[in-house]
Amino acid sequence: MLILWGGKDWCFDDRFLAGWLQRFPQADAVRFDDAGHYVLEDAWQEIVPRVVQFLR
C-alpha cells in the first residue's frame, strides 16, 4: 500500500495519517509538506514517479 499525504490538508490532518499507519503498518507513506487536500494536484511532479515505481 502506498499512502500519499498532503501536509497542509484542511480536512484530514496528521491524526488521520497516524490512524492509517496504525491500521496499515507496512504501508509506504509519503507526506508532502506543501501539498493540501488535493495532494495529487499539488505534488503531481513528485507523485507520478513514486506511483510508477510502486506499481512496478
DSSP file (Angstrom, degrees, kcal/mol; ACC not computed):
  #  RESIDUE AA STRUCTURE BP1 BP2  ACC     N-H-->O    O-->H-N    N-H-->O    O-->H-N    TCO  KAPPA ALPHA  PHI   PSI    X-CA   Y-CA   Z-CA
    1    1 A M              0   0    0      0, 0.0    27,-3.0     0, 0.0     2,-0.5   0.000 360.0 360.0 360.0 138.4    0.0    0.0    0.0
    2    2 A L  E     -a   28   0A   0     25,-0.2     2,-0.5     2,-0.0    27,-0.2  -0.974 360.0-165.2-118.1 122.4    1.2    3.5   -0.9
    3    3 A I  E     -a   29   0A   0     25,-3.4    27,-2.9    -2,-0.5     2,-0.5  -0.938   1.5-169.0-109.9 122.6   -0.1    6.4    1.1
    4    4 A L  E     -a   30   0A   0     -2,-0.5     2,-0.4    25,-0.2    27,-0.2  -0.958  14.6-168.6-113.6 118.4    0.4    9.9   -0.3
    5    5 A W  E     -a   31   0A   0     25,-3.1    27,-3.7    -2,-0.5     2,-0.7  -0.901  21.0-140.1-121.7 132.6   -0.4   12.6    2.2
    6    6 A G  E >   -a   32   0A   0     -2,-0.4     3,-1.4    25,-0.2    27,-0.2  -0.799  10.0-156.3 -88.0 117.5   -0.8   16.3    1.9
    7    7 A G  T 3  S+     0   0    0     25,-3.0    29,-0.2    -2,-0.7    26,-0.2   0.681  92.5  48.4 -68.9 -18.4    0.7   18.0    5.0
    8    8 A K  T 3  S+     0   0    0     27,-3.4    29,-0.4    24,-0.4    -1,-0.3   0.027  76.3 148.1-109.7  26.0   -1.5   21.1    4.6
    9    9 A D    <   -     0   0    0     -3,-1.4     5,-0.1    27,-0.4    27,-0.1  -0.436  37.7-155.8 -63.9 128.1   -4.8   19.3    4.1
   10   10 A W  S    S+     0   0    0     -2,-0.2    -1,-0.2     1,-0.1     3,-0.1   0.627  89.8  33.6 -79.7 -14.2   -7.6   21.4    5.6
   11   11 A C  S    S+     0   0    0      1,-0.3     2,-0.7     2,-0.0    -1,-0.1   0.829 118.9  40.6-108.7 -49.9   -9.8   18.4    6.2
   12   12 A F  S    S-     0   0    0     -6,-0.1    -3,-0.3     3,-0.0    -1,-0.3  -0.877  74.0-172.0-109.8 103.1   -7.6   15.4    7.1
   13   13 A D    >>  -     0   0    0     -2,-0.7     3,-1.4    -3,-0.1     4,-1.1  -0.116  45.8 -79.5 -85.6-173.9   -4.8   16.3    9.4
   14   14 A D  H 3> S+     0   0    0      1,-0.3     4,-2.4     2,-0.2     5,-0.1   0.674 122.9  70.5 -65.9 -17.2   -1.9   14.2   10.6
   15   15 A R  H 3> S+     0   0    0      2,-0.2     4,-1.7     1,-0.2    -1,-0.3   0.881  99.3  49.4 -64.4 -35.7   -4.0   12.5   13.2
   16   16 A F  H <> S+     0   0    0     -3,-1.4     4,-2.3     2,-0.2    -2,-0.2   0.904 108.9  51.7 -68.1 -40.8   -5.8   10.7   10.3
   17   17 A L  H  X S+     0   0    0     -4,-1.1     4,-2.6     1,-0.2     5,-0.2   0.921 107.7  52.6 -60.1 -43.5   -2.4    9.8    8.8
   18   18 A A  H  X S+     0   0    0     -4,-2.4     4,-1.8     1,-0.2    -1,-0.2   0.890 108.3  51.3 -59.8 -39.1   -1.4    8.3   12.1
   19   19 A G  H  X S+     0   0    0     -4,-1.7     4,-2.0     2,-0.2    -1,-0.2   0.905 109.3  49.4 -64.5 -42.0   -4.6    6.2   12.1
   20   20 A W  H  X S+     0   0    0     -4,-2.3     4,-2.5     1,-0.2    -2,-0.2   0.921 111.6  49.0 -62.0 -43.4   -3.9    4.9    8.6
   21   21 A L  H  < S+     0   0    0     -4,-2.6    -1,-0.2     1,-0.2    -2,-0.2   0.821 109.3  52.5 -68.3 -29.8   -0.3    4.0    9.6
   22   22 A Q  H  < S+     0   0    0     -4,-1.8    -1,-0.2    -5,-0.2    -2,-0.2   0.892 114.7  41.8 -69.7 -38.9   -1.6    2.2   12.7
   23   23 A R  H  < S+     0   0    0     -4,-2.0    -2,-0.2     1,-0.3    -1,-0.2   0.825 128.4  30.0 -75.6 -32.2   -4.0    0.2   10.7
   24   24 A F    ><  +     0   0    0     -4,-2.5     3,-2.0    -5,-0.2    -1,-0.3  -0.623  68.3 168.3-128.6  71.4   -1.5   -0.5    7.9
   25   25 A P  T 3  S+     0   0    0      0, 0.0    -1,-0.1     0, 0.0    -4,-0.1   0.699  76.3  54.6 -64.1 -19.9    1.9   -0.5    9.5
   26   26 A Q  T 3  S+     0   0    0      2,-0.1     2,-0.1     0, 0.0    -5,-0.1   0.421  83.3 116.2 -93.5   3.0    3.6   -2.0    6.4
   27   27 A A    <   -     0   0    0     -3,-2.0     2,-0.6    -6,-0.2   -25,-0.2  -0.373  69.7-122.8 -69.9 147.8    2.4    0.7    4.1
   28   28 A D  E     -a    2   0A   0    -27,-3.0   -25,-3.4    -2,-0.1     2,-0.4  -0.841  35.2-168.6 -87.1 122.0    4.8    3.1    2.4
   29   29 A A  E     -a    3   0A   0     -2,-0.6     2,-0.5   -27,-0.2   -25,-0.2  -0.947  13.2-174.6-119.3 134.2    3.7    6.6    3.4
   30   30 A V  E     -a    4   0A   0    -27,-2.9   -25,-3.1    -2,-0.4     2,-0.6  -0.989   9.7-157.5-127.8 122.8    5.0    9.8    1.9
   31   31 A R  E     -a    5   0A   0     -2,-0.5     2,-0.8   -27,-0.2   -25,-0.2  -0.883   4.5-154.4-102.4 123.9    3.9   13.2    3.4
   32   32 A F  E >   -a    6   0A   0    -27,-3.7   -25,-3.0    -2,-0.6     3,-1.6  -0.857   5.0-160.3 -99.6 104.4    4.2   16.2    1.1
   33   33 A D  T 3  S+     0   0    0     -2,-0.8    -1,-0.2     1,-0.3   -27,-0.0   0.808  87.5  41.9 -56.9 -36.9    4.6   19.1    3.5
   34   34 A D  T 3  S+     0   0    0    -27,-0.1     2,-0.3    -3,-0.1    -1,-0.3   0.392  95.9  95.9 -96.4   3.8    3.5   21.8    0.9
   35   35 A A    <   -     0   0    0     -3,-1.6   -27,-3.4   -30,-0.2   -26,-0.2  -0.680  55.0-161.6 -96.1 149.6    0.5   19.8   -0.5
   36   36 A G        -     0   0    0     -2,-0.3   -27,-0.4     2,-0.2     3,-0.4   0.013  51.2 -49.3-105.5-147.3   -3.0   20.3    0.6
   37   37 A H  S    S+     0   0    0    -29,-0.4     2,-1.2     1,-0.3     3,-0.2   0.834 132.5  56.1 -61.5 -35.2   -6.2   18.3    0.3
   38   38 A Y    >>  +     0   0    0      1,-0.2     4,-2.5     2,-0.1     3,-1.1  -0.496  69.5 162.7 -96.5  64.4   -5.8   17.8   -3.4
   39   39 A V  H 3>  +     0   0    0     -2,-1.2     4,-2.4    -3,-0.4    -1,-0.2   0.815  68.5  57.7 -57.0 -36.0   -2.3   16.2   -3.0
   40   40 A L  H 34 S+     0   0    0     -3,-0.2    -1,-0.3     1,-0.2     4,-0.2   0.841 112.9  40.5 -66.8 -31.6   -2.3   14.7   -6.5
   41   41 A E  H <4 S+     0   0    0     -3,-1.1     3,-0.4     2,-0.1    -2,-0.2   0.867 118.0  47.1 -80.0 -38.4   -2.8   18.2   -8.0
   42   42 A D  H  < S+     0   0    0     -4,-2.5    -2,-0.2     1,-0.2    -3,-0.2   0.816 128.6  20.5 -74.9 -31.4   -0.4   19.9   -5.6
   43   43 A A  S >X S+     0   0    0     -4,-2.4     4,-2.3    -5,-0.2     3,-1.2  -0.022  77.0 131.2-129.6  30.8    2.5   17.5   -5.8
   44   44 A W  H 3>  +     0   0    0     -3,-0.4     4,-2.6     1,-0.3    -1,-0.1   0.819  69.6  61.3 -59.6 -32.4    2.0   15.6   -9.1
   45   45 A Q  H 34 S+     0   0    0      1,-0.2    -1,-0.3     2,-0.2    -2,-0.1   0.827 114.7  34.7 -66.3 -29.1    5.5   16.1  -10.2
   46   46 A E  H <> S+     0   0    0     -3,-1.2     4,-0.9     2,-0.1    -1,-0.2   0.771 118.8  52.3 -89.3 -30.5    6.8   14.2   -7.2
   47   47 A I  H  X S+     0   0    0     -4,-2.3     4,-2.6     2,-0.2     5,-0.3   0.907  97.2  62.6 -76.0 -43.3    3.9   11.7   -7.0
   48   48 A V  H  X S+     0   0    0     -4,-2.6     4,-2.4     1,-0.2     5,-0.2   0.913 105.6  45.2 -54.7 -49.9    3.9   10.4  -10.6
   49   49 A P  H  > S+     0   0    0      0, 0.0     4,-2.4     0, 0.0    -1,-0.2   0.881 112.8  52.5 -62.5 -35.0    7.3    8.8  -10.4
   50   50 A R  H  X S+     0   0    0     -4,-0.9     4,-2.4     2,-0.2    -2,-0.2   0.904 110.7  46.8 -65.7 -40.5    6.6    7.3   -7.0
   51   51 A V  H  X S+     0   0    0     -4,-2.6     4,-2.2     2,-0.2    -1,-0.2   0.922 111.8  50.6 -67.3 -43.6    3.4    5.7   -8.2
   52   52 A V  H  X S+     0   0    0     -4,-2.4     4,-0.8    -5,-0.3    -2,-0.2   0.936 113.2  45.7 -59.1 -46.7    5.1    4.4  -11.3
   53   53 A Q  H >< S+     0   0    0     -4,-2.4     3,-0.7     1,-0.2    -1,-0.2   0.901 111.4  52.6 -63.1 -41.0    7.9    2.9   -9.2
   54   54 A F  H 3< S+     0   0    0     -4,-2.4    -1,-0.2     1,-0.2    -2,-0.2   0.873 108.3  50.9 -63.1 -37.8    5.4    1.5   -6.7
   55   55 A L  H 3<        0   0    0     -4,-2.2    -1,-0.2     1,-0.2    -2,-0.2   0.614 360.0 360.0 -78.6 -12.0    3.4   -0.3   -9.5
   56   56 A R    <<        0   0    0     -4,-0.8    -1,-0.2    -3,-0.7    -2,-0.1   0.492 360.0 360.0 -77.0 360.0    6.5   -2.0  -11.0
